[in-house]
Amino acid sequence: MAKTGPIIVLDPGKEQTKGNEALFMNIAAAKAVAGLVQSTLGPKGMDKMLINKMGNVSMTNDGVNILKDIGIEHPAAKMVVEVARSMETTAGDGTTSSVILAAAFLDKAEKLVKKGIHPTLIAKGYRMAEEKALELLNNSAINATAETRGQILRQVAMTAITGKAPDSQKELLADIAVKAAEIVEENGFVDVRTKVIRVVELQKRIEETEVVEGIALNSGALSRKAPKAVQNPKIVLLDAEIAANKTKNDAVMTVSSPEERQKIIDSDRQAVLDIVRKIVETGATAIFSTKMVKPNVLEVFDKNNIFVSRPLEEKDIENISYATGARIVRNPKEISASDIGEAGLLECITRNSSGKTFIRDGKNSKIATIVVRGETLQHADSVDTALEDALWVIKSVIEDGKVVAGGGAVETELSIGLRAYATTVSGYEQRVISSFADALDEIPKTLIRNAGLDVIDLSLALRAEHTKNKNAGINVFTGKITDMADAGVIDTFRLKRNMIKAATEAAVMILKIDDILRATHKRTIPNAPPQHMAASYNGIAPPQMNERR
């Protein structure tokens, strides 16, 4: 019988990593990601200094911003980063804790695999533990009733702000966030993504930060003759210059006499005036544009007592459109009365060469603007980040009506409950569920570690206290075990629920990977035609260095 040679199935140019080696490699990558942000967790967490390619420096302890800016390449590590991004999208906070929890799940899974438990059984046990943990979480929730909602919203906002903005201002910022959310609340739903606008203003004190019911713009009127206040303004939004038809850049116009040239100029001027007249005939009393309005056009608007703002950014125009119902006009020649938006009041405050404009009571939708003030860009950025997190947690409480105790209290309660549940399960799943419970303890342990406290003593004391009080947690400022609900340290139910689900999902996905195929990159340089060779420029010899200088 003839012998056959080796059968090659895979492309020899690919690298393959199989079995536990591939699994442990992915777990190591996930743990490395968690190590990058672990020290930032909690009010006593550390900050990271990030320097981008342009040399701009920013300092933050927000997990998702850190992970986005450092540029992670490993595919398994990217899966863990996606956990943080999903938390930011759905809960607005909890990005760091979710990454730490996912890494803790994988760390416990790695130890189980080394003891001979198959990854499929670990994934099954994790799913069972996840389901039970969500049930226990629901039992641990505190309902936000009509009588307690105001206080709970303030407490949950301060919890989110703590460690991200100056402690002396967290009560003020919490009140501002609550007020902004209540302004835009409709039928138990809060749209903080589109209805709460944040405007940054520098060289101001943080305590001057305020919330405005309506839209606040860091731009004043273009003309000194513009009205300072307009009742029930009819608003026009332009994303184009008010001008006659422009010729192409390479067009050539030939005239035979000065009279003919003047005729063309007069025709263009008349075309512009026709557009201005059409805008005035719509009944507009306020104009906002992304382009500069020319003096001759502005003079006509001033005669008709129409407010014209300084040029705005496109984002500002979109916000005004959303609030007032005005359509953004990109061809002024086609403007009509149906493009006009309405509001209750327009006010303008002029300061030197700039100013501020307020649009209140938009007829299309309620909008709140938070004017974030800070002495420097870093101060303003930290306040802005803190307010964003506070708005999201407030949104979660208003929509879900539930909160849980913070400070590691709920994770400890779930851990204790899961250990009790594990005793009712037979087989390998019992050990897996116990490992899931051990991983949950990593959150309170990290809080203790970042506060510089004794991890072993406080962890044991916390677990002992939970036999009497399910809301017991770590007060990192006093170093003692405290009732977190009484202390006002509150987390949202949605945050903890999504944290458990996202971290479990990421861990299970990585556990199911047992083979990695990586294509090797070979850079080949094609033969260049003579005209593209370095020795010539379109067939012309390049100048010498001394000639170029």
Number of C-alpha atoms within 10 A of each C-alpha: 3 4 5 6 6 6 6 7 6 10 9 10 11 12 12 13 14 12 11 17 13 19 23 20 13 23 25 18 19 29 22 14 22 25 14 17 24 24 20 23 27 26 22 19 20 16 19 17 11 15 13 11 6 6 8 8 11 15 15 18 24 22 27 22 15 19 23 14 11 12 9 14 8 12 12 22 21 18 18 27 24 19 24 28 21 18 25 20 12 13 24 23 31 25 27 29 28 31 30 27 25 28 28 26 26 28 19 18 27 20 12 18 17 11 9 8 17 14 21 12 15 27 22 16 23 25 19 18 25 22 13 17 24 17 13 17 20 15 11 20 18 17 16 18 11 8 8 10 16 13 12 27 28 24 23 27 32 26 25 30 27 21 21 25 22 15 14 10 16 24 16 17 29 26 19 23 29 21 20 26 26 17 20 21 19 12 7 12 15 24 15 19 11 13 23 27 20 17 19 17 19 15 12 15 15 22 14 13 21 18 25 20 20 29 29 24 18 16 20 27 24 19 16 11 15 22 18 15 16 20 12 18 25 24 27 30 24 24 19 16 15 22 19 17 9 8 9 7 6 6 8 7 7 8 10 7 8 8 10 12 14 12 11 12 12 12 13 16 15 13 17 20 18 14 20 19 14 18 22 15 11 17 16 23 24 23 21 23 24 19 16 17 21 11 11 11 17 19 15 15 24 16 10 13 16 24 29 24 24 19 20 19 11 14 10 20 21 14 17 28 23 20 25 28 20 25 21 23 18 14 14 21 17 11 20 16 15 10 19 26 26 25 24 16 17 25 18 22 15 14 10 7 9 13 17 16 20 20 26 24 20 25 16 16 16 20 29 26 21 24 22 25 24 23 13 14 15 15 19 24 20 22 24 23 17 26 27 21 23 31 30 27 28 29 25 25 24 21 15 16 20 21 26 25 27 26 28 26 32 28 24 27 26 23 24 19 16 24 19 14 17 21 12 8 14 9 9 15 20 20 19 26 28 22 27 30 29 18 22 25 22 20 25 25 20 21 26 25 19 20 23 13 16 12 17 12 9 19 19 10 16 23 21 12 17 19 11 9 15 19 25 29 32 26 21 20 9 10 14 15 21 21 22 23 22 11 13 17 25 26 32 31 26 23 25 24 17 19 26 21 18 21 25 24 20 23 25 21 12 22 24 13 16 16 14 17 13 11 12 10 8 7 6 6 6 6 8 9 7 12 12 12 12 10 12 13 13 11 11 9 10 13 11 8 7 6 7 7 6
